[in-house]
Amino acid sequence: MINVKHDFPLLQKKVNNQQLVYLNSAATSQKPKAVINAIKKYYEEYNSNINRGNDFTCKRKDC
């Protein structure tokens, strides 16, 4: 089995000097670093109100 724990920032945490084990996936799932980075980039560079404005960010076609 491939160990992918290093891709998930939350799983790098220690609680009471013990490695965190995350078992609650019914309500929410943890995001890997690649997803966190993509979301961060979207909000930093692309987030706009499409078709409701007349500025550069609203008119972009590469979003």
N, C-alpha and C positions, 0 to 999 in steps of 0.2 A: 504494500500500500504506500502511495506517495504521501509524504508528510507535507501538508500545505499550511500548517499552523503559522508558519513564518509570514504568510501573506495577510494574516488577520491581526491588525494592531492590538485589539483588545486581548487576544490570546497571549500576548507577550507580557501581560501584567502579572504581578505576583500579589497575592492576598495572604497576609499572615505568614510571609516567607514561603508560601506554597504557590506553585504554578496554577494559574486560574484555569478551571475547567468549566466551560460554558455548555450547559445542557438544555437551556430554555430556548428552543427554536420554534415553538408553537406560535408565539405571538410576534416575534421579530427574528430576523436573521442577521448575523454579523456580515459586514461588508469587507471584502478583500481590499487591500491598499490600492489596487488598480481602479476599482470602482470609486473609492473615496477620492482619488486624484482626478478622475474624469468628472465627477460631480463638482469638485472644487474648481476645475478649469471652466466648466460650463458657467458657474455663477460668477467667476472672475472675468470671463471674456465674451460670453454669448448671451447671458440672460437679458432679455428685453421683452417688451410687450409687442409681439409681432402684429403687424397690420393695424396698429392703433397709434402709430406715431409717424413722424416724417423725418427722423434722424437716421444716421448711419446704422445704429444697432438694430433698428426696427426693419430696415430694408435689406439686411444681409440675407443671402441665399445659401450660405454655407453652414447654417446652424442645424 
